[in-house]
Every structure is written in structure tokens, then in C-alpha cells.
Amino acid sequence: MSQVSTLIDVDKPLFDLSTFAGRFQYFAWMTDPRTVVVSSDRLLEAKAMVERYRKGDQSPQLKPEEVHYNMKLYNSAFHPDTGELQNFCGRMSFQVPGGMLITGGMLAFYRTVPAVVLWQFINQSFNAVVNYTNRNANSPTSVTQLGVAYVSATTSALVAAIGCKNYWSKKATPLFQRFVPFAAVAAANFVNIPLMRQNEIINGIEVKNDEGVVVGQSRLAAIKGIGEVVVSRIAMAAPGMLVLPLIMERLEKLPAYRRIKWINAPFQTLLVGCFLCFMVPTACALFPQQCSLDTSIMRTFEPELYEDLEKKTQGKVPKRVYFNKGL
């Protein structure tokens, strides 16, 4: 009896995900950039431990802190739906260092069109990988759809960046021109994420009852989840890309700073990293990972899918259904 009572449930969240504070703690724990250097072998070892514990085999008995560390590695590197090891750029632990380097580059090198094109291309390539690896894996996307999403997002980012740069260079102050990268990032997020996950919008995603049983599909659930992800991504980038230009405008006027021009890009990159260490978990925590949808809305706007829901539940339609919104 004492052995059973000490079993650790690896699927039970360590934090209260029903509150913003709990979700912030969870994502700060999961996106810890220190775990980005952990080897693939060590990550697979963590996955094996988690799967073993799920089956009730908790021997050899590990200390709770060791189990929690393995859970952290597993959650930061493996897809929650498929259990596959994500590529390096798509891992949650890489969001801060990856975003720091790319955003720092966009903010430091925004004055010429070739620099804008290069850094927007790098940023959208990174975003495409992140959006694909953190999609809802129950809605597969073809190679053609991925290509269209990538080209469309990159094009929208370049149009926004170059258009704003050319217009603001004639109409706006030098300070305002520093916000060109943010305009491009915001525009691209509105294009990249919906296109990368277009199958979810077209066909719907799986929705579950409060017991975790799949009861149907919903396009509205996909739209809601993708919309929340878009807002989160823009919120993630906003403080660093809006506040840092104000700081740099002041600093670059100081004679001491102007004498060491080489420090500009490294300094901005470091400051962006400081912003992202706080904003990545904050933005991810804005909305619950497991979203819900009122089935009465489905009945009004997608009656055919609501009918399927009625059939699968034998007329006992739950008041709300739940789904994974992705990241």
C-alpha cells in the first residue's frame, strides 16, 4: 500500500494550469533555455522514463526532483500529440535563444533593404519550423501547403517591412523607423500561422469531452485556437521590439556608446534575450493550452459537424468541448 501511495503521476501538471500564474510557472519551467544543450540521447532517456512511469513501472525509484527534471526535458522537446522528438529549432527550450538571436538581428540591422530582406527571410524560416512542429498533429499538412504558407508569410513580412521602411523614411522620424521589424513580424504572424495550419481550419480539429474522449471535429475550435496563438506570438515579440528601439534611440546619442559601435548588435541581442525570458512564458500563458468551446456555437455555425457530434455522443452532447490549441 505504501508503494502505491508513492507513485508519481507524470501526466499530472506540476502547476495549476487553470490560472495565469500557474500557466506562467509551467511555461517558464518548460522553456528553460538551459535545457537546449541537452543531448538527444538524454532526451530519449527522459522519454523512456516518462513512458515507463505512465505504465506504472516506477522502478528504479527516483527522487521526485529527478522525475520532475525528466518530465521537463520530455515536455520541452517532444510533441504532446505524437510523442515525436521535435527538431532543434522547434523545441520549446530553443524559443528564447532562437528568438533572441533573430530579433536582435532584425532590430540592429534595419537601415538597408538587403538587411531587412535577409533578417525577415531568416525570421520566417524559423517561424515556419516552429509553427509546423507545434501544430495540432491530428491535422496533417501536405508539403505543398507548407510551401505556400512559407512563401506567403515571407512575402507578407517583406512587403510590410519594405513598404513601411520606404513610407516611414519619407514621412516618419528616425525613431519611428525603428518599428519596421515589429510591423513585419505582426503582419507575417497573421499570414504564417493560419496558412501553416490551414488543414485545421478546412477540416476541423478533434474535440473532446471533459473525460478526454474524442467526440467530434470542429472548425470553429481550430479558428479559436489559431487566433489565440497569433495573439500570443505578437504579444511575445511586442515588448522587446517596441521598448528596445526607445532605449536604443537614447543610448546611441551618448558619446561613450557611439565610440564602441561594435557593441550595438550584441547589446541589443542581449536585451532582447532578457525580454524574451519573461515574455515567452507570459505570452504562452495568456490562454489555456486546453481550450474549450460552447457546443451551442457549433450548432449555430457548423450544424453538420454538430450533427456528427450528436451521433457520436448518442444525443448526450456535452455543454462544452475541449481541444489543444497548439503553441
TADASUL-V310935 format. One record per residue. N is the residue number from 1. RES is the residue in three letters. OMEGA is omega as a letter, one per 30 degrees, with the letter a starting at -180 (999 if undefined). Layout:
n=N res=RES omega=OMEGA
n=N res=RES omega=OMEGA
This chain:
n=1 res=MET omega=a
n=2 res=SER omega=l
n=3 res=GLN omega=a
n=4 res=VAL omega=a
n=5 res=SER omega=a
n=6 res=THR omega=l
n=7 res=LEU omega=a
n=8 res=ILE omega=l
n=9 res=ASP omega=a
n=10 res=VAL omega=l
n=11 res=ASP omega=l
n=12 res=LYS omega=a
n=13 res=PRO omega=l
n=14 res=LEU omega=a
n=15 res=PHE omega=a
n=16 res=ASP omega=a
n=17 res=LEU omega=l
n=18 res=SER omega=a
n=19 res=THR omega=l
n=20 res=PHE omega=a
n=21 res=ALA omega=l
n=22 res=GLY omega=l
n=23 res=ARG omega=l
n=24 res=PHE omega=l
n=25 res=GLN omega=a
n=26 res=TYR omega=a
n=27 res=PHE omega=l
n=28 res=ALA omega=l
n=29 res=TRP omega=a
n=30 res=MET omega=a
n=31 res=THR omega=l
n=32 res=ASP omega=a
n=33 res=PRO omega=l
n=34 res=ARG omega=a
n=35 res=THR omega=a
n=36 res=VAL omega=a
n=37 res=VAL omega=l
n=38 res=VAL omega=a
n=39 res=SER omega=l
n=40 res=SER omega=l
n=41 res=ASP omega=l
n=42 res=ARG omega=l
n=43 res=LEU omega=l
n=44 res=LEU omega=l
n=45 res=GLU omega=l
n=46 res=ALA omega=l
n=47 res=LYS omega=l
n=48 res=ALA omega=l
n=49 res=MET omega=a
n=50 res=VAL omega=a
n=51 res=GLU omega=l
n=52 res=ARG omega=l
n=53 res=TYR omega=l
n=54 res=ARG omega=a
n=55 res=LYS omega=l
n=56 res=GLY omega=l
n=57 res=ASP omega=a
n=58 res=GLN omega=l
n=59 res=SER omega=f
n=60 res=PRO omega=a
n=61 res=GLN omega=l
n=62 res=LEU omega=l
n=63 res=LYS omega=a
n=64 res=PRO omega=a
n=65 res=GLU omega=l
n=66 res=GLU omega=l
n=67 res=VAL omega=a
n=68 res=HIS omega=l
n=69 res=TYR omega=l
n=70 res=ASN omega=l
n=71 res=MET omega=l
n=72 res=LYS omega=l
n=73 res=LEU omega=a
n=74 res=TYR omega=a
n=75 res=ASN omega=a
n=76 res=SER omega=a
n=77 res=ALA omega=a
n=78 res=PHE omega=a
n=79 res=HIS omega=a
n=80 res=PRO omega=a
n=81 res=ASP omega=a
n=82 res=THR omega=a
n=83 res=GLY omega=a
n=84 res=GLU omega=l
n=85 res=LEU omega=a
n=86 res=GLN omega=l
n=87 res=ASN omega=a
n=88 res=PHE omega=a
n=89 res=CYS omega=a
n=90 res=GLY omega=a
n=91 res=ARG omega=a
n=92 res=MET omega=a
n=93 res=SER omega=a
n=94 res=PHE omega=a
n=95 res=GLN omega=a
n=96 res=VAL omega=a
n=97 res=PRO omega=l
n=98 res=GLY omega=l
n=99 res=GLY omega=a
n=100 res=MET omega=a
n=101 res=LEU omega=a
n=102 res=ILE omega=l
n=103 res=THR omega=l
n=104 res=GLY omega=l
n=105 res=GLY omega=l
n=106 res=MET omega=a
n=107 res=LEU omega=a
n=108 res=ALA omega=a
n=109 res=PHE omega=a
n=110 res=TYR omega=a
n=111 res=ARG omega=a
n=112 res=THR omega=a
n=113 res=VAL omega=l
n=114 res=PRO omega=l
n=115 res=ALA omega=l
n=116 res=VAL omega=a
n=117 res=VAL omega=a
n=118 res=LEU omega=a
n=119 res=TRP omega=l
n=120 res=GLN omega=l
n=121 res=PHE omega=l
n=122 res=ILE omega=a
n=123 res=ASN omega=a
n=124 res=GLN omega=l
n=125 res=SER omega=l
n=126 res=PHE omega=a
n=127 res=ASN omega=a
n=128 res=ALA omega=l
n=129 res=VAL omega=a
n=130 res=VAL omega=a
n=131 res=ASN omega=a
n=132 res=TYR omega=a
n=133 res=THR omega=a
n=134 res=ASN omega=l
n=135 res=ARG omega=l
n=136 res=ASN omega=a
n=137 res=ALA omega=l
n=138 res=ASN omega=l
n=139 res=SER omega=a
n=140 res=PRO omega=a
n=141 res=THR omega=a
n=142 res=SER omega=l
n=143 res=VAL omega=l
n=144 res=THR omega=l
n=145 res=GLN omega=l
n=146 res=LEU omega=l
n=147 res=GLY omega=l
n=148 res=VAL omega=a
n=149 res=ALA omega=a
n=150 res=TYR omega=a
n=151 res=VAL omega=a
n=152 res=SER omega=a
n=153 res=ALA omega=l
n=154 res=THR omega=l
n=155 res=THR omega=a
n=156 res=SER omega=l
n=157 res=ALA omega=a
n=158 res=LEU omega=l
n=159 res=VAL omega=l
n=160 res=ALA omega=a
n=161 res=ALA omega=a
n=162 res=ILE omega=l
n=163 res=GLY omega=l
n=164 res=CYS omega=a
n=165 res=LYS omega=a
n=166 res=ASN omega=a
n=167 res=TYR omega=a
n=168 res=TRP omega=l
n=169 res=SER omega=l
n=170 res=LYS omega=a
n=171 res=LYS omega=a
n=172 res=ALA omega=l
n=173 res=THR omega=l
n=174 res=PRO omega=l
n=175 res=LEU omega=a
n=176 res=PHE omega=a
n=177 res=GLN omega=l
n=178 res=ARG omega=a
n=179 res=PHE omega=l
n=180 res=VAL omega=a
n=181 res=PRO omega=a
n=182 res=PHE omega=l
n=183 res=ALA omega=l
n=184 res=ALA omega=a
n=185 res=VAL omega=a
n=186 res=ALA omega=a
n=187 res=ALA omega=a
n=188 res=ALA omega=l
n=189 res=ASN omega=l
n=190 res=PHE omega=a
n=191 res=VAL omega=a
n=192 res=ASN omega=a
n=193 res=ILE omega=l
n=194 res=PRO omega=l
n=195 res=LEU omega=l
n=196 res=MET omega=a
n=197 res=ARG omega=a
n=198 res=GLN omega=l
n=199 res=ASN omega=l
n=200 res=GLU omega=l
n=201 res=ILE omega=a
n=202 res=ILE omega=a
n=203 res=ASN omega=a
n=204 res=GLY omega=l
n=205 res=ILE omega=l
n=206 res=GLU omega=l
n=207 res=VAL omega=a
n=208 res=LYS omega=l
n=209 res=ASN omega=a
n=210 res=ASP omega=l
n=211 res=GLU omega=l
n=212 res=GLY omega=l
n=213 res=VAL omega=l
n=214 res=VAL omega=a
n=215 res=VAL omega=l
n=216 res=GLY omega=l
n=217 res=GLN omega=l
n=218 res=SER omega=l
n=219 res=ARG omega=l
n=220 res=LEU omega=l
n=221 res=ALA omega=l
n=222 res=ALA omega=a
n=223 res=ILE omega=l
n=224 res=LYS omega=a
n=225 res=GLY omega=a
n=226 res=ILE omega=l
n=227 res=GLY omega=l
n=228 res=GLU omega=l
n=229 res=VAL omega=l
n=230 res=VAL omega=l
n=231 res=VAL omega=a
n=232 res=SER omega=a
n=233 res=ARG omega=l
n=234 res=ILE omega=l
n=235 res=ALA omega=l
n=236 res=MET omega=a
n=237 res=ALA omega=a
n=238 res=ALA omega=a
n=239 res=PRO omega=a
n=240 res=GLY omega=a
n=241 res=MET omega=l
n=242 res=LEU omega=a
n=243 res=VAL omega=a
n=244 res=LEU omega=l
n=245 res=PRO omega=l
n=246 res=LEU omega=l
n=247 res=ILE omega=a
n=248 res=MET omega=l
n=249 res=GLU omega=l
n=250 res=ARG omega=a
n=251 res=LEU omega=a
n=252 res=GLU omega=l
n=253 res=LYS omega=a
n=254 res=LEU omega=a
n=255 res=PRO omega=a
n=256 res=ALA omega=a
n=257 res=TYR omega=a
n=258 res=ARG omega=l
n=259 res=ARG omega=a
n=260 res=ILE omega=a
n=261 res=LYS omega=a
n=262 res=TRP omega=a
n=263 res=ILE omega=a
n=264 res=ASN omega=a
n=265 res=ALA omega=l
n=266 res=PRO omega=a
n=267 res=PHE omega=l
n=268 res=GLN omega=l
n=269 res=THR omega=l
n=270 res=LEU omega=l
n=271 res=LEU omega=l
n=272 res=VAL omega=l
n=273 res=GLY omega=l
n=274 res=CYS omega=l
n=275 res=PHE omega=a
n=276 res=LEU omega=l
n=277 res=CYS omega=l
n=278 res=PHE omega=a
n=279 res=MET omega=l
n=280 res=VAL omega=l
n=281 res=PRO omega=l
n=282 res=THR omega=a
n=283 res=ALA omega=l
n=284 res=CYS omega=a
n=285 res=ALA omega=a
n=286 res=LEU omega=a
n=287 res=PHE omega=l
n=288 res=PRO omega=l
n=289 res=GLN omega=l
n=290 res=GLN omega=a
n=291 res=CYS omega=l
n=292 res=SER omega=a
n=293 res=LEU omega=l
n=294 res=ASP omega=a
n=295 res=THR omega=l
n=296 res=SER omega=l
n=297 res=ILE omega=l
n=298 res=MET omega=a
n=299 res=ARG omega=a
n=300 res=THR omega=a
n=301 res=PHE omega=l
n=302 res=GLU omega=a
n=303 res=PRO omega=a
n=304 res=GLU omega=l
n=305 res=LEU omega=l
n=306 res=TYR omega=l
n=307 res=GLU omega=l
n=308 res=ASP omega=l
n=309 res=LEU omega=l
n=310 res=GLU omega=a
n=311 res=LYS omega=a
n=312 res=LYS omega=a
n=313 res=THR omega=a
n=314 res=GLN omega=l
n=315 res=GLY omega=l
n=316 res=LYS omega=a
n=317 res=VAL omega=l
n=318 res=PRO omega=l
n=319 res=LYS omega=l
n=320 res=ARG omega=l
n=321 res=VAL omega=a
n=322 res=TYR omega=a
n=323 res=PHE omega=l
n=324 res=ASN omega=a
n=325 res=LYS omega=a
n=326 res=GLY omega=a
n=327 res=LEU omega=999
